[in-house]
Amino acid sequence: MPSFKKRPSQKPPRRSPRRQSTKAKQASTKSQSTPIGSNAHQERSNGHKGAHHHHAQKSQPSSQDLKKSSTPKAAAPKPKDLPVHRLIFANEADYSIAVIAEDHHLTDFWIAKEQTYDHGTSGNIYRGVVSRVLPSLNAAFVNLGLEKDGFLSFADLGPEYRNPSKSDRSNPLLKVGDKVLVQMAKEAIADKGPSLTAKISLPGRFVVYMPHADAIRMSRMLSEGEKKRFRELVRKGFSLKGGLIFRTASKGRSKSDIQHDLNYLTRIWKRIQNEFDDGDSPRRIHQELTLFERVLRDQFTSDIQEIVVDHPRLKHRISSFLKIIAPRSKPDELIQFHTDAAHSVWQKYNLVRDIDQLFTNRIRLDCGGFIIIEEMETLTAIDVNTGKNVAGKTQEQTIVDTNIEAAMEISRQLRLRQIGGIIIIDFIDMRLKRNQERVFKTLERELQKDRTPSDIQQFTDLGLIQLTRQRSGESLTKRLTYTCPHCNGSGRRPSILLS
């Protein structure tokens, strides 16, 4: 928003020591009780009102006052247009791609390979069979009918698998050959199999239903008033067996909307239980929604002003799903079909540069600086550099400006690249503690916009920031790139070869 400068208010003429009439006193009191900003606005918008106090004192305006009042009014600056939020769905080769963009700026990016058979997707629910029990690791391996067995920690088991007769209830009632109902929490990464949990959660449009829990939780994006309203709603309005998480999309929703969503999820849960009891062999019994439907369910809000698709069948598919989850959104008016054969949908909205940057380790900042992102097996290291940024009045100011812009871009890149695990950020050294606090608060605020949970620590003595971000699968780089056969992924080759 543009900044508006307050014009200096004109000093009223010196009061006459003579006694004023009652009418003049009332006019004077009314003029003095008006706020400064309001009085200045009245003087700018209507010239004769500014002289009201002078007439009340029966004094003539000076020539200087007349000169000022005859000055033409400056046009008020117009506020900038708000950014257009749009969802874009497209198919490229064997991949489905979904993005959220603000004008020509990429904010979220998802991509998934179209599967002809089950490779294991986060959120799927399986009837598994225990293949190995490892008491030393407090875990078990579960056969899901996939290429690799899943890893199930005893900490992720529900109370139905605990041994009530033993004093140490951490030892579960699990043995090889037992069937167990599990959900895939993390997809397989490299040589590691998928991570599993027996604490089932079923996400809906407004709530997440947890059949084995008894807690009521709220999205951190909801206001305190909304949280209080939903707790009261659950206490008085629902006969609920299990736990709930109220999502951000539940804001302002009525009891009937929440009840309709919950009824849909409880029907799914009954079907899952029936299929689990109907057999003994390992298999998938509930499939998570496809990428496009999942993004619509989790990301579609009233802020989305446009949905762009690149295929007629995709338009029909998106429209049909929107009519189910958000019938009041008028899908036929919201969805736009991209028909420009000469330019891709990414070129039309100037998103090619942002997408190309997802596969490089160097990201340029608008200020002239840059950040370098290096993903490794155990952690991700990020380095911040001033580059060509020399715009600050002092060296400290240049460094702080670069670090603040880098903090905002780092949060965005972590979200776009789907980077999880341990992340170390090396910001440029700042001399003043208050500047470190500014950079930390900026990064913390930007991370709060991310739906994936993260935990951030303050600056260390070495000027580093450490944070962890929940990992749900392989990062974008590892899924969509391959290791160079010449350098084996190091990016370097020896300059000499010794025989």
C-alpha positions as CSV (number, residue, x, y, z in Angstrom):
1,M,0.0,0.0,0.0
2,P,1.3,3.5,-0.7
3,S,2.4,5.7,2.2
4,F,0.3,8.8,2.8
5,K,2.2,11.9,4.2
6,K,0.2,14.0,6.7
7,R,0.2,17.7,5.6
8,P,1.2,20.1,8.4
9,S,-1.9,21.7,9.9
10,Q,-2.1,25.4,9.8
11,K,-1.8,27.3,13.1
12,P,-5.0,29.1,14.0
13,P,-4.7,32.9,14.4
14,R,-3.9,34.3,17.8
15,R,-7.1,34.6,19.9
16,S,-8.3,38.0,20.9
17,P,-8.3,38.6,24.7
18,R,-11.8,40.0,24.3
19,R,-14.6,37.9,25.7
20,Q,-16.2,35.7,23.1
21,S,-19.9,35.1,22.7
22,T,-21.5,31.8,23.7
23,K,-21.9,30.9,20.0
24,A,-18.3,31.6,19.3
25,K,-17.1,29.5,22.3
26,Q,-19.2,26.5,21.0
27,A,-17.7,26.9,17.6
28,S,-14.2,27.1,19.0
29,T,-14.7,24.1,21.3
30,K,-16.0,22.1,18.3
31,S,-13.0,23.0,16.2
32,Q,-10.5,22.1,18.9
33,S,-12.1,18.7,19.6
34,T,-11.8,17.5,16.0
35,P,-8.8,15.1,15.4
36,I,-5.9,16.5,13.6
37,G,-6.1,14.1,10.7
38,S,-9.8,14.6,10.3
39,N,-9.5,18.4,10.4
40,A,-6.7,18.3,7.8
41,H,-8.9,16.2,5.5
42,Q,-11.8,18.6,5.9
43,E,-9.6,21.5,5.0
44,R,-8.3,19.8,1.9
45,S,-11.7,18.6,0.7
46,N,-13.7,21.8,1.4
47,G,-11.9,25.1,1.6
48,H,-14.7,27.2,3.3
49,K,-14.9,24.8,6.2
50,G,-11.3,25.5,7.1
51,A,-12.1,29.2,7.7
52,H,-15.0,28.5,10.0
53,H,-13.0,29.2,13.1
54,H,-11.9,32.6,11.7
55,H,-15.5,33.7,11.2
56,A,-16.4,32.6,14.7
57,Q,-13.8,35.1,16.0
58,K,-14.9,37.8,13.6
59,S,-11.4,38.0,12.1
60,Q,-10.6,38.4,8.4
61,P,-8.3,35.8,6.8
62,S,-4.8,37.0,5.8
63,S,-3.6,37.2,2.3
64,Q,-1.2,34.3,3.0
65,D,-4.2,32.2,4.1
66,L,-6.1,33.1,0.9
67,K,-3.1,32.1,-1.1
68,K,-2.9,28.7,0.6
69,S,-6.6,28.1,0.2
70,S,-6.5,28.8,-3.5
71,T,-3.8,26.2,-4.1
72,P,-5.3,23.3,-6.2
73,K,-5.7,20.0,-4.3
74,A,-3.3,17.2,-5.1
75,A,-4.8,14.0,-6.3
76,A,-4.7,11.2,-3.7
77,P,-2.5,8.3,-4.7
78,K,-4.4,5.2,-5.8
79,P,-3.7,2.0,-3.8
80,K,-2.0,-0.8,-5.7
81,D,-4.2,-3.5,-7.1
82,L,-4.3,-6.7,-4.9
83,P,-2.5,-9.7,-6.4
84,V,-4.6,-12.2,-8.3
85,H,-4.5,-15.6,-6.7
86,R,-4.9,-18.4,-9.2
87,L,-4.7,-22.2,-9.2
88,I,-3.2,-23.8,-12.3
89,F,-3.6,-27.5,-13.2
90,A,-1.8,-29.1,-16.1
91,N,-0.5,-32.4,-17.5
92,E,3.0,-32.7,-18.8
93,A,4.1,-36.0,-20.2
94,D,3.3,-38.6,-17.4
95,Y,3.1,-36.0,-14.7
96,S,0.2,-34.0,-13.1
97,I,1.2,-30.5,-12.0
98,A,-0.6,-28.1,-9.7
99,V,0.6,-24.6,-8.7
100,I,-0.7,-21.6,-6.8
101,A,0.5,-18.2,-8.2
102,E,0.1,-14.7,-7.1
103,D,0.1,-12.7,-10.3
104,H,3.3,-13.9,-11.9
105,H,4.9,-15.2,-8.8
106,L,5.0,-18.9,-7.9
107,T,4.0,-19.6,-4.2
108,D,3.2,-23.4,-4.2
109,F,4.1,-26.2,-6.5
110,W,3.1,-29.9,-6.6
111,I,3.9,-32.6,-9.1
112,A,3.1,-36.3,-9.1
113,K,3.7,-39.1,-11.6
114,E,0.6,-40.8,-12.9
115,Q,0.7,-44.3,-11.4
116,T,-0.5,-47.3,-13.3
117,Y,-0.1,-49.4,-10.2
118,D,0.3,-48.7,-6.4
119,H,3.8,-47.4,-5.6
120,G,2.7,-46.2,-2.2
121,T,1.3,-42.7,-1.6
122,S,1.3,-40.8,1.6
123,G,-2.2,-41.0,3.1
124,N,-3.1,-44.4,1.7
125,I,-4.5,-47.0,4.2
126,Y,-3.4,-50.6,4.1
127,R,-4.3,-53.9,5.6
128,G,-0.7,-55.0,6.5
129,V,0.8,-58.2,7.8
130,V,3.7,-58.0,10.3
131,S,6.8,-59.6,8.7
132,R,9.4,-58.8,11.5
133,V,9.3,-57.6,15.1
134,L,12.4,-55.8,16.3
135,P,12.1,-55.2,20.1
136,S,15.6,-53.6,20.2
137,L,14.3,-50.8,17.9
138,N,10.8,-50.7,19.4
139,A,9.5,-51.2,15.9
140,A,8.2,-53.8,13.4
141,F,8.3,-54.2,9.6
142,V,4.9,-54.6,7.9
143,N,4.2,-56.2,4.5
144,L,1.9,-53.9,2.5
145,G,1.9,-55.8,-0.8
146,L,4.4,-53.2,-2.1
147,E,8.0,-53.6,-3.2
148,K,9.4,-52.6,0.2
149,D,8.0,-53.4,3.7
150,G,6.9,-50.4,5.8
151,F,8.5,-49.4,9.1
152,L,6.1,-49.1,12.0
153,S,7.3,-47.6,15.3
154,F,5.7,-48.8,18.5
155,A,5.1,-45.2,19.4
156,D,2.8,-44.9,16.4
157,L,0.5,-47.7,17.6
158,G,-2.9,-47.1,19.0
159,P,-4.2,-48.3,22.4
160,E,-5.8,-51.4,20.8
161,Y,-2.3,-52.8,20.2
162,R,-1.0,-52.2,23.8
163,N,-0.7,-55.0,26.4
164,P,-2.8,-54.0,29.4
165,S,-1.6,-56.9,31.6
166,K,2.0,-55.8,31.7
167,S,3.4,-53.0,33.8
168,D,5.5,-51.9,30.8
169,R,2.8,-51.1,28.3
170,S,5.4,-50.0,25.7
171,N,5.6,-53.7,24.6
172,P,2.8,-54.1,22.1
173,L,0.7,-57.2,21.4
174,L,2.3,-57.7,17.9
175,K,3.8,-60.9,16.5
176,V,4.8,-62.0,13.1
177,G,1.8,-62.9,10.9
178,D,-0.6,-60.5,12.7
179,K,-2.6,-58.2,10.4
180,V,-2.7,-54.5,11.3
181,L,-4.5,-51.5,9.9
182,V,-1.9,-48.8,9.0
183,Q,-1.6,-45.6,7.1
184,M,1.4,-44.4,5.1
185,A,2.8,-41.4,6.9
186,K,6.0,-41.0,4.7
187,E,6.6,-42.4,1.3
188,A,9.7,-44.5,0.5
189,I,12.9,-42.5,0.3
190,A,15.9,-43.9,-1.6
191,D,16.7,-47.3,0.0
192,K,14.4,-46.7,3.0
193,G,10.9,-48.1,2.9
194,P,7.8,-46.1,3.8
195,S,7.0,-45.0,7.3
196,L,3.7,-46.1,8.8
197,T,1.4,-45.2,11.6
198,A,-1.6,-47.0,13.1
199,K,-3.1,-43.7,14.3
200,I,-5.4,-43.2,11.3
201,S,-6.5,-39.7,10.2
202,L,-9.0,-39.0,7.5
203,P,-8.8,-35.4,6.1
204,G,-11.9,-33.7,4.8
205,R,-12.7,-30.3,3.5
206,F,-13.2,-28.6,6.9
207,V,-12.1,-31.2,9.5
208,V,-9.7,-34.1,9.9
209,Y,-11.3,-37.1,11.6
210,M,-9.1,-39.3,13.9
211,P,-11.0,-42.4,14.9
212,H,-8.6,-43.6,17.5
213,A,-8.0,-40.2,19.2
214,D,-10.2,-38.2,21.7
215,A,-8.6,-34.8,21.3
216,I,-10.1,-31.7,19.6
217,R,-7.4,-29.6,17.9
218,M,-7.5,-26.4,15.9
219,S,-5.6,-24.9,13.0
220,R,-3.2,-22.3,14.2
221,M,-4.6,-20.0,11.5
222,L,-8.0,-19.8,13.2
223,S,-8.8,-16.9,15.5
224,E,-9.4,-17.4,19.2
225,G,-13.1,-16.6,18.7
226,E,-13.4,-19.3,16.1
227,K,-11.6,-21.9,18.2
228,K,-14.0,-21.2,21.1
229,R,-17.0,-21.5,18.8
230,F,-15.9,-24.9,17.5
231,R,-15.2,-26.2,21.0
232,E,-18.6,-25.2,22.1
233,L,-20.1,-26.8,18.9
234,V,-18.4,-30.1,19.6
235,R,-19.4,-30.1,23.3
236,K,-23.1,-29.4,22.5
237,G,-23.8,-30.4,18.9
238,F,-21.9,-33.6,18.0
239,S,-22.1,-37.1,19.3
240,L,-18.6,-37.9,18.3
241,K,-16.5,-41.0,18.7
242,G,-12.9,-40.1,18.0
243,G,-11.0,-36.8,17.6
244,L,-11.2,-33.9,15.3
245,I,-8.8,-31.3,13.8
246,F,-10.6,-28.1,12.6
247,R,-8.8,-27.0,9.4
248,T,-8.2,-23.4,8.3
249,A,-11.0,-23.8,5.7
250,S,-13.5,-24.3,8.5
251,K,-13.4,-20.6,9.3
252,G,-16.9,-19.1,9.3
253,R,-18.6,-22.4,8.5
254,S,-21.9,-23.4,10.0
255,K,-22.7,-26.4,12.1
256,S,-24.4,-28.1,9.1
257,D,-21.3,-27.7,6.9
258,I,-19.1,-29.2,9.6
259,Q,-21.6,-32.0,10.2
260,H,-21.9,-32.8,6.5
261,D,-18.1,-33.1,6.2
262,L,-17.9,-35.3,9.4
263,N,-20.7,-37.6,8.2
264,Y,-18.8,-38.2,4.9
265,L,-15.6,-39.1,6.8
266,T,-17.3,-41.5,9.2
267,R,-18.9,-43.3,6.3
268,I,-15.4,-43.8,4.8
269,W,-14.1,-45.1,8.2
270,K,-16.9,-47.7,8.4
271,R,-16.1,-48.9,4.9
272,I,-12.4,-49.1,5.8
273,Q,-13.2,-51.2,8.9
274,N,-15.4,-53.6,6.9
275,E,-12.7,-54.1,4.2
276,F,-10.1,-54.7,6.9
277,D,-12.2,-57.5,8.5
278,D,-13.0,-59.1,5.1
279,G,-9.6,-60.6,4.4
280,D,-6.1,-61.5,5.8
281,S,-3.8,-60.7,2.8
282,P,-1.9,-57.4,2.6
283,R,-3.5,-54.9,0.3
284,R,-4.5,-51.2,-0.1
285,I,-8.0,-50.7,1.2
286,H,-8.2,-46.9,1.0
287,Q,-6.6,-44.6,-1.6
288,E,-5.8,-41.0,-1.0
289,L,-7.3,-38.5,-3.5
290,T,-5.4,-37.7,-6.7
291,L,-3.1,-34.7,-6.8
292,F,-5.6,-32.3,-8.4
293,E,-8.4,-33.3,-6.0
294,R,-6.1,-33.2,-3.0
295,V,-4.9,-29.7,-3.8
296,L,-8.5,-28.5,-4.3
297,R,-9.6,-30.0,-1.0
298,D,-6.6,-28.6,1.0
299,Q,-5.9,-25.3,-0.8
300,F,-9.0,-24.0,-2.3
301,T,-10.3,-20.9,-0.4
302,S,-12.3,-17.8,-1.2
303,D,-8.9,-16.1,-2.0
304,I,-8.6,-18.1,-5.2
305,Q,-10.0,-15.9,-8.0
306,E,-9.3,-18.1,-11.0
307,I,-8.6,-21.8,-11.8
308,V,-6.7,-22.4,-15.1
309,V,-6.7,-25.9,-16.7
310,D,-5.0,-27.0,-20.0
311,H,-7.4,-29.8,-21.1
312,P,-11.2,-30.0,-21.6
313,R,-11.4,-33.3,-19.7
314,L,-9.5,-31.8,-16.8
315,K,-11.9,-28.9,-16.8
316,H,-14.9,-31.2,-16.4
317,R,-13.1,-33.2,-13.7
318,I,-12.2,-30.1,-11.6
319,S,-15.7,-28.6,-12.1
320,S,-17.4,-31.8,-10.9
321,F,-15.2,-32.1,-7.8
322,L,-15.7,-28.4,-6.9
323,K,-19.4,-28.8,-7.1
324,I,-19.1,-31.4,-4.3
325,I,-16.7,-29.7,-1.9
326,A,-17.6,-26.0,-2.7
327,P,-21.0,-25.8,-4.5
328,R,-21.3,-22.0,-3.8
329,S,-18.0,-21.2,-5.6
330,K,-19.7,-21.2,-9.1
331,P,-17.1,-23.5,-10.7
332,D,-18.3,-22.8,-14.3
333,E,-17.4,-19.1,-13.9
334,L,-14.2,-19.8,-11.9
335,I,-12.5,-22.3,-14.2
336,Q,-10.7,-20.9,-17.3
337,F,-9.5,-23.1,-20.1
338,H,-6.1,-22.3,-21.6
339,T,-6.4,-22.4,-25.4
340,D,-3.2,-20.6,-26.6
341,A,-1.5,-23.3,-28.7
342,A,1.6,-21.0,-29.3
343,H,2.4,-20.6,-25.6
344,S,2.2,-23.0,-22.7
345,V,0.2,-22.1,-19.6
346,W,3.5,-21.4,-17.8
347,Q,4.6,-19.0,-20.4
348,K,1.3,-17.1,-20.4
349,Y,1.6,-16.3,-16.7
350,N,5.4,-15.8,-16.7
351,L,6.1,-18.7,-14.4
352,V,8.8,-20.4,-16.4
353,R,11.7,-18.6,-14.6
354,D,10.3,-19.5,-11.1
355,I,9.9,-23.2,-12.2
356,D,13.4,-23.4,-13.7
357,Q,14.9,-22.0,-10.5
358,L,13.5,-25.0,-8.6
359,F,16.2,-27.2,-10.3
360,T,19.1,-24.9,-9.6
361,N,21.0,-24.4,-6.4
362,R,21.5,-20.7,-6.8
363,I,18.5,-18.3,-6.5
364,R,18.8,-14.7,-7.3
365,L,17.2,-12.1,-5.0
366,D,15.6,-8.9,-6.2
367,C,18.0,-6.8,-4.2
368,G,21.0,-8.2,-6.1
369,G,22.0,-10.9,-3.5
370,F,21.6,-14.6,-3.9
371,I,21.1,-17.8,-1.8
372,I,22.7,-21.2,-2.4
373,I,20.7,-24.4,-1.5
374,E,22.6,-27.6,-1.1
375,E,20.6,-30.8,-0.3
376,M,22.6,-33.6,1.3
377,E,21.7,-37.0,2.7
378,T,21.3,-35.9,6.3
379,L,20.6,-32.2,6.1
380,T,20.1,-29.2,3.8
381,A,22.6,-26.2,4.0
382,I,21.6,-22.8,2.8
383,D,24.1,-19.9,2.3
384,V,23.2,-16.2,1.9
385,N,25.4,-13.7,0.0
386,T,25.1,-10.0,-0.7
387,G,26.2,-10.4,-4.3
388,K,25.6,-7.2,-6.2
389,N,23.5,-5.5,-3.5
390,V,25.1,-2.1,-2.7
391,A,21.8,-0.2,-2.1
392,G,22.1,0.3,1.6
393,K,23.3,3.5,3.2
394,T,25.7,1.5,5.4
395,Q,27.2,-1.9,5.2
396,E,25.1,-3.1,8.1
397,Q,21.9,-1.9,6.4
398,T,22.9,-3.6,3.2
399,I,23.4,-6.9,5.0
400,V,20.2,-6.6,7.0
401,D,18.1,-5.9,3.8
402,T,19.7,-8.9,2.1
403,N,19.1,-11.2,5.0
404,I,15.5,-10.2,5.4
405,E,14.7,-10.7,1.7
406,A,16.6,-14.0,1.9
407,A,14.6,-15.2,4.9
408,M,11.4,-14.6,2.9
409,E,12.7,-16.4,-0.2
410,I,14.1,-19.3,1.9
411,S,10.7,-20.1,3.4
412,R,9.2,-20.0,-0.1
413,Q,11.9,-22.3,-1.6
414,L,11.5,-24.9,1.3
415,R,7.8,-25.0,0.5
416,L,8.2,-25.2,-3.3
417,R,11.0,-27.8,-3.2
418,Q,9.3,-29.8,-0.4
419,I,12.5,-30.0,1.6
420,G,12.3,-31.6,5.0
421,G,14.5,-32.8,7.8
422,I,17.3,-30.7,9.3
423,I,18.0,-27.3,7.6
424,I,21.0,-25.1,8.5
425,I,20.9,-21.4,7.3
426,D,24.1,-19.3,7.2
427,F,23.0,-15.7,7.1
428,I,25.5,-12.9,6.5
429,D,27.0,-11.8,9.9
430,M,25.2,-8.9,11.5
431,R,26.8,-6.7,14.1
432,L,23.7,-5.7,16.1
433,K,21.5,-8.1,18.0
434,R,18.4,-6.3,17.1
435,N,19.0,-6.9,13.5
436,Q,19.4,-10.6,14.1
437,E,16.1,-10.5,15.9
438,R,14.5,-8.8,12.9
439,V,15.7,-11.5,10.5
440,F,14.7,-14.2,12.9
441,K,11.1,-12.8,13.3
442,T,10.8,-12.5,9.5
443,L,11.8,-16.1,8.9
444,E,9.5,-17.2,11.7
445,R,6.5,-15.3,10.3
446,E,7.1,-16.6,6.8
447,L,7.3,-20.2,8.1
448,Q,3.9,-19.8,9.8
449,K,2.4,-19.5,6.3
450,D,3.5,-23.1,5.6
451,R,1.0,-25.9,6.2
452,T,3.9,-28.3,6.9
453,P,5.0,-28.0,10.6
454,S,8.5,-26.8,11.3
455,D,10.5,-25.9,14.4
456,I,13.0,-23.0,14.4
457,Q,15.8,-22.2,16.8
458,Q,17.4,-18.8,17.5
459,F,20.8,-17.7,16.1
460,T,23.7,-19.7,17.4
461,D,27.0,-18.1,18.4
462,L,28.3,-18.8,14.9
463,G,25.5,-16.8,13.4
464,L,23.6,-19.9,12.1
465,I,19.9,-20.7,12.3
466,Q,18.8,-24.3,12.7
467,L,15.3,-25.5,11.9
468,T,13.5,-28.8,11.2
469,R,10.7,-29.2,8.8
470,Q,8.4,-32.3,8.7
471,R,9.4,-34.7,5.9
472,S,6.6,-36.4,4.0
473,G,8.6,-37.9,1.2
474,E,11.5,-37.2,-1.2
475,S,12.1,-33.6,-2.1
476,L,11.3,-32.2,-5.5
477,T,14.9,-32.3,-6.6
478,K,15.5,-35.9,-5.7
479,R,12.2,-37.0,-7.4
480,L,12.7,-35.2,-10.7
481,T,16.4,-35.2,-11.2
482,Y,19.0,-38.0,-11.6
483,T,22.6,-38.3,-10.5
484,C,25.2,-37.3,-13.1
485,P,27.0,-40.4,-14.3
486,H,30.3,-38.5,-14.9
487,C,30.7,-36.8,-11.5
488,N,28.4,-39.1,-9.4
489,G,26.5,-36.1,-8.2
490,S,29.4,-34.2,-6.7
491,G,29.5,-31.5,-9.5
492,R,33.3,-31.9,-9.8
493,R,35.8,-34.1,-11.6
494,P,39.5,-34.4,-10.9
495,S,41.8,-32.2,-12.9
496,I,44.5,-34.8,-13.0
497,L,44.3,-38.6,-13.1
498,L,47.1,-40.7,-11.6
499,S,47.8,-44.0,-13.2
